[in-house]
């Protein structure tokens, strides 16, 4: 039986929650927090590794006095009539899209955590939810939803956002006494950074010099590009450059760095998306993968006063940076679940302003089968690039996509030889997930 939105719990009542990808790292952080919110009741935890989920619940000391959640291996065993909100966290486009679309068809609200699914099917899923009278929300706790909330908050004040983004996943920690730069467990010679800590007058030159020092470290990830592509859906923001700038920066420099190039910064477009690599000293607080918005200031006296209170204002006084230096994963997602159930979140209608496309990083032979692998869900042989919608569309039919979204390559087979530097087109691929492909094409046309 399909749930009816009218039958969902009234505000203040318990909310029945199902979670896909329950065994993953996000699943643990979400369930650990869910225990502390009396209204939220986990009714079904969906993951092929049911034994692993059970062991995790035991480690968490899950309250067995409340209704014990059913451990469900796959979609076939889900009882949709016992769910008010589905949290989709598989990170897999085929399974994730099917879970979310089926939930909507059954009158269940969806909180989307799988950015891979959202990047290619978010528009279609949001429209389906609107038609069905349920809510589809990106999950707080990861950068896309957090950044969208920050931008909403900033723009409600009347400030104009000229750049927005987040820090990369892992800080660059420079220890001047040991003359090393550490990124997680990896350490490199950082002695050249001693003279590069100040931003200086030549911002682009200083950023190039810093980047050269840390060039042996991996600073970009497919996850970063995917998250910024999701932000584009909800804000209309576009990438300044398709691979993102990734400046090596300290938070108090961001207002200067994201000044326009004509003013000495690196930004070339208005309302541009980007990711920066956080540079800090040992003992200094991390940006923690947090989010930022650079705004155009509107009164020099106001912003000089705010500069004195410690706010990040550019040297020219023309720009300021407002930021939230955190993303707390599933710890925050409980808030989105409550918003979905109570209808307290603003309605959002995402649109495909950009496409997270795939560019070959080496010559690829026909017959290559692509796989999404690793912690950052990357695909060997191709790099993600954020391209404007008009670049990704057919010239003779702007409502039809020409280029394949990055994660639609998952499991697909290449039909022709592709040269290094070429974008992968939909026509180049076979054995794509059909429902996800249809969802992307449908959303592109909206």
C-alpha positions in Angstrom: 0.0 0.0 0.0 1.3 3.4 -0.9 1.9 5.8 2.0 -0.2 9.0 1.8 1.5 12.3 2.9 -1.6 13.0 4.8 -1.0 9.9 6.9 2.6 10.8 7.8 3.1 11.6 11.5 2.2 15.1 12.7 4.9 17.4 13.9 6.1 16.1 17.2 5.2 12.4 16.5 7.7 9.6 16.0 9.3 9.4 12.6 10.0 5.9 11.1 13.3 5.9 9.3 14.9 3.5 6.8 18.6 3.8 5.9 20.3 2.3 2.8 24.0 1.6 2.8 23.7 1.1 6.6 27.1 -0.6 7.0 29.1 2.4 5.6 30.9 5.1 7.5 28.1 7.5 7.0 25.6 4.9 8.3 27.4 4.6 11.5 27.6 8.3 12.2 23.9 8.7 11.4 22.8 5.8 13.5 25.0 6.9 16.4 23.2 10.2 16.4 19.8 8.8 15.8 19.9 7.1 19.2 20.0 10.5 20.8 16.9 11.9 19.0 13.8 10.5 20.7 11.5 11.1 17.8 13.5 9.1 15.3 13.0 5.4 15.1 15.0 3.2 12.8 12.6 0.7 11.4 14.7 -0.8 8.6 18.4 -0.9 7.9 19.2 -1.9 4.3 22.5 -3.4 3.4 23.7 -6.8 2.0 26.0 -7.2 5.0 23.3 -7.7 7.5 25.7 -9.4 9.9 28.0 -6.4 9.8 25.0 -4.1 10.5 24.0 -6.2 13.5 27.6 -6.1 14.9 27.7 -2.3 14.4 24.4 -1.9 16.3 25.8 -4.0 19.1 28.9 -1.8 19.2 26.7 1.3 19.3 24.7 -0.1 22.2 21.5 0.5 20.2 18.5 0.7 22.5 16.8 -2.6 22.1 14.0 -1.4 24.3 12.7 0.6 21.4 11.5 -1.3 18.4 14.5 -3.1 17.0 15.1 -2.3 13.3 14.7 -4.9 10.7 17.9 -5.8 8.9 17.1 -5.9 5.2 19.5 -7.2 2.6 18.0 -5.7 -0.5 15.1 -3.7 -2.0 12.9 -6.8 -2.4 12.5 -7.2 1.4 11.6 -3.5 2.2 8.3 -2.9 3.8 7.5 0.6 2.5 4.4 0.9 4.6 6.6 1.1 7.7 8.7 4.0 6.5 8.1 7.8 6.8 11.6 8.9 5.6 14.2 7.0 3.6 17.8 8.1 3.9 19.7 7.0 0.8 23.4 6.4 1.4 24.5 3.6 -0.9 26.7 5.8 -3.0 25.8 3.6 -6.0 23.9 5.2 -8.8 21.9 2.1 -9.9 20.8 0.9 -6.5 20.6 4.4 -5.0 18.4 5.7 -7.8 16.1 2.7 -7.6 15.7 3.0 -3.8 14.9 6.7 -4.0 12.5 6.6 -6.9 10.7 3.6 -5.4 10.4 5.4 -2.0 8.8 8.4 -3.7 6.4 6.2 -5.6 5.3 4.7 -2.2 4.7 8.2 -0.7 7.9 8.1 1.4 10.1 11.3 1.9 13.7 10.9 0.7 16.8 12.4 2.3 19.6 12.0 -0.3 23.1 11.5 0.9 24.5 9.7 -2.2 26.0 12.7 -4.0 26.8 10.4 -7.0 23.0 9.7 -7.4 22.1 13.3 -6.9 24.6 14.6 -9.4 22.9 12.8 -12.3 19.3 12.1 -11.1 18.6 14.8 -8.5 16.5 16.9 -10.8 14.3 14.0 -11.8 13.9 12.7 -8.3 13.1 16.2 -6.9 10.4 16.7 -9.6 9.0 13.2 -8.9 8.7 14.0 -5.2 7.0 17.3 -6.0 4.4 15.6 -8.1 3.9 12.9 -5.5 3.5 15.4 -2.7 6.5 14.2 -0.7 9.8 15.8 0.1 13.2 15.2 -1.4 16.1 16.9 0.4 19.9 16.8 0.2 21.1 15.6 3.6 22.7 18.0 6.0 26.1 17.0 7.3 27.7 16.7 3.9 29.0 19.7 2.0 26.4 20.2 -0.7 23.4 20.6 1.7 25.5 22.7 4.1 26.8 25.0 1.4 23.3 25.4 -0.1 22.0 26.4 3.4 24.9 28.8 3.9 24.2 30.5 0.6 20.5 30.7 1.4 21.3 32.3 4.7 23.7 34.8 3.2 21.4 35.8 0.3 18.5 36.3 2.6 20.5 39.2 4.1 20.7 40.8 0.6 24.5 40.1 0.2 25.7 39.1 -3.3 27.6 35.8 -3.4 30.5 35.9 -6.0 32.2 32.7 -5.1 31.2 29.6 -3.0 32.7 26.3 -2.2 34.5 24.2 0.4 37.8 23.0 1.6 39.3 19.8 0.4 38.9 16.6 2.5 42.4 16.6 4.0 44.4 19.6 5.3 48.0 20.4 4.4 49.7 20.8 7.8 53.0 22.7 7.5 55.4 22.3 10.5 58.1 25.1 10.2 60.3 23.5 12.8 60.5 20.2 11.1 60.2 21.8 7.6 57.6 19.2 6.5 54.1 19.2 5.1 51.9 16.4 6.3 48.7 15.2 4.6 47.2 12.4 6.8 50.1 10.0 7.1 52.1 11.3 4.1 55.0 13.8 4.7 57.0 15.7 2.2 59.7 18.4 2.3 58.0 21.7 3.1 61.0 23.9 3.6 60.1 26.1 0.6 56.9 27.1 2.3 58.8 29.1 4.9 58.8 32.1 2.6 55.3 31.5 1.2 53.1 31.8 4.2 52.0 35.4 3.5 49.8 35.8 0.4 51.9 38.8 -0.9 50.9 41.2 -3.6 51.0 38.7 -6.5 48.3 36.3 -5.4 48.3 34.1 -8.5 52.1 33.8 -8.4 52.1 33.0 -4.7 49.4 30.3 -5.1 51.4 28.8 -8.0 54.5 28.6 -5.8 52.6 26.9 -3.0 51.1 24.4 -5.4 54.6 23.6 -6.7 55.7 22.7 -3.2 52.9 20.2 -2.6 52.6 18.9 -6.1 53.4 15.4 -5.1 50.4 15.2 -2.8 46.9 14.2 -4.1 44.7 17.3 -3.4 41.8 16.8 -5.7 39.2 14.1 -5.7 36.1 13.0 -7.7 34.1 13.5 -4.5 34.9 17.2 -4.5 33.8 17.8 -8.0 30.7 15.7 -7.5 29.7 17.8 -4.4 30.2 21.0 -6.3 28.1 19.7 -9.2 25.3 19.0 -6.7 25.6 22.5 -5.3 25.2 23.8 -8.9 21.9 22.0 -9.1 20.4 24.0 -6.3 22.2 27.4 -6.6 22.8 27.8 -10.4 26.5 28.5 -9.6 29.1 27.3 -12.2 32.7 26.3 -12.0 35.3 29.0 -12.7 37.5 26.3 -14.4 36.2 22.8 -15.1 38.8 21.1 -12.9 38.4 23.7 -10.1 41.3 25.9 -8.9 42.3 24.2 -5.7 44.3 27.1 -4.3 46.6 26.2 -1.4 45.1 28.7 1.0 44.5 29.8 4.6 40.9 30.8 5.6 41.8 34.4 6.3 43.0 34.7 2.6 39.8 33.6 0.9 38.3 37.0 0.4 41.4 38.2 -1.4 42.0 35.0 -3.4 38.4 35.0 -4.7 38.5 38.6 -5.8 38.1 39.0 -9.6 41.3 38.5 -11.7 41.0 42.2 -12.7 41.4 43.0 -8.9 44.3 40.6 -8.3 42.4 37.5 -7.4 41.8 34.3 -9.3 38.1 34.4 -9.9 37.0 34.9 -13.6 33.2 34.4 -13.3 30.5 35.6 -11.0 28.9 33.1 -8.6 31.7 30.6 -9.2 32.2 27.2 -7.5 35.5 26.1 -6.2 37.5 24.0 -3.7 40.6 25.1 -1.8 43.3 23.1 -0.1 43.5 24.1 3.5 47.0 25.1 4.6 47.6 25.4 8.4 50.2 25.1 11.1 50.2 22.3 13.7 47.8 23.1 16.5 45.7 25.5 14.3 42.1 24.6 13.9 41.1 22.8 10.7 38.5 24.1 8.3 37.2 20.5 8.6 35.9 20.2 5.0 33.7 23.1 5.7 32.0 25.6 3.4 32.4 29.2 2.5 30.7 32.0 0.5 32.6 35.1 -0.7 30.4 38.1 -0.9 30.6 41.6 -2.3 30.5 44.1 0.5 28.0 46.9 0.5 29.3 49.5 3.0 32.9 50.2 3.9 32.2 51.4 7.4 30.2 48.2 8.2 32.8 45.9 6.9 35.7 47.8 8.5 33.9 47.4 11.8 33.4 43.6 11.1 37.1 43.3 10.1 37.9 44.6 13.5 35.8 41.9 15.0 37.8 39.2 13.2 35.8 38.7 10.1 37.6 37.8 6.8 37.5 40.9 4.6 39.7 41.5 1.6 42.5 44.0 1.7 40.6 46.2 -0.7 37.5 46.0 1.4 35.4 45.0 -1.6 34.9 41.3 -0.6 34.3 39.3 2.6 34.2 35.6 3.3 31.6 34.0 5.5 32.1 30.4 6.4 31.1 27.4 8.4 34.3 25.4 9.2 32.7 22.0 9.7 30.8 19.1 8.1 29.6 16.6 10.6 28.3 13.9 8.3 25.5 11.8 9.7 25.5 13.8 13.0 23.7 16.6 11.2 21.5 14.5 8.9 19.0 13.8 11.7 18.0 17.4 11.2 17.1 16.9 7.6 15.1 13.8 8.5 13.0 15.9 10.9 12.6 18.6 8.3 11.4 16.1 5.7 8.9 14.6 8.1 7.7 17.9 9.5 7.7 19.8 6.2 9.9 22.6 7.7 12.6 22.8 5.0 12.2 25.2 2.1 11.0 23.7 -1.2 13.9 23.4 -3.7 13.6 22.7 -7.4 17.1 21.8 -8.7 18.0 22.2 -12.3 20.9 20.8 -14.4 22.9 24.0 -14.7 26.1 22.0 -15.2 27.1 18.4 -15.8 29.7 16.5 -14.0 31.3 15.0 -17.1 34.3 12.6 -17.6 37.5 13.5 -19.4 40.0 10.8 -20.4 43.3 11.2 -18.6 45.1 8.7 -20.9 44.3 7.0 -24.2 41.4 4.6 -23.7 40.7 1.5 -25.9 37.3 0.4 -27.1 36.1 -2.4 -24.8 37.3 -0.6 -21.6 34.9 -1.3 -18.8 34.7 1.4 -16.2 34.6 0.8 -12.5 33.9 3.1 -9.5 36.5 2.3 -6.9 38.1 3.5 -3.7 37.2 5.7 -0.8 36.6 8.7 -3.1 34.6 6.7 -5.7 36.9 7.5 -8.6 37.1 5.9 -12.0 40.5 4.9 -13.5 41.3 6.5 -16.8 38.9 9.5 -16.5 38.8 12.6 -14.4 35.6 14.5 -13.4 35.1 17.9 -14.9 32.3 20.4 -14.3 31.0 21.7 -17.6 28.3 24.3 -18.3 25.0 22.8 -19.5 25.3 24.2 -23.0 28.7 22.5 -23.4 27.2 19.2 -22.5 24.1 19.5 -24.7 23.5 18.5 -28.3 24.0 21.5 -30.6 20.9 20.6 -32.5 18.8 19.9 -29.4 19.7 21.8 -26.3 17.2 19.8 -24.2 19.1 16.6 -24.9 22.5 15.7 -23.2 25.4 14.8 -25.4 28.1 14.1 -22.7 27.8 11.3 -20.2 27.7 12.2 -16.5 30.8 10.9 -14.7 29.0 8.3 -12.5 27.0 6.9 -15.4 30.2 5.3 -16.6 29.9 2.9 -13.6 29.9 -0.5 -15.2 29.6 0.8 -18.7 31.7 -0.3 -21.7 33.5 2.0 -24.1 32.5 1.6 -27.7 35.4 3.4 -29.4 39.0 4.4 -28.8 39.1 7.7 -27.0 42.1 10.0 -27.0 43.6 11.6 -23.9 41.8 14.9 -23.1 38.5 13.9 -24.8 35.1 14.1 -23.0 33.2 10.8 -22.9 29.8 11.1 -24.8 26.7 9.0 -24.1 27.1 7.6 -27.7 30.5 6.3 -26.7 29.1 3.9 -24.0 27.2 0.7 -23.8 25.7 -1.2 -20.9 24.8 1.9 -18.9 22.3 1.6 -16.0 19.1 2.2 -18.0 16.9 3.7 -15.3 19.7 6.1 -14.2 20.3 7.1 -17.8 16.6 7.8 -18.3 16.5 9.8 -15.1 19.5 12.0 -16.2 18.0 12.6 -19.6 14.6 13.5 -18.2 16.2 15.9 -15.7 18.3 17.5 -18.3 15.2 18.4 -20.3 13.5 20.1 -17.4 
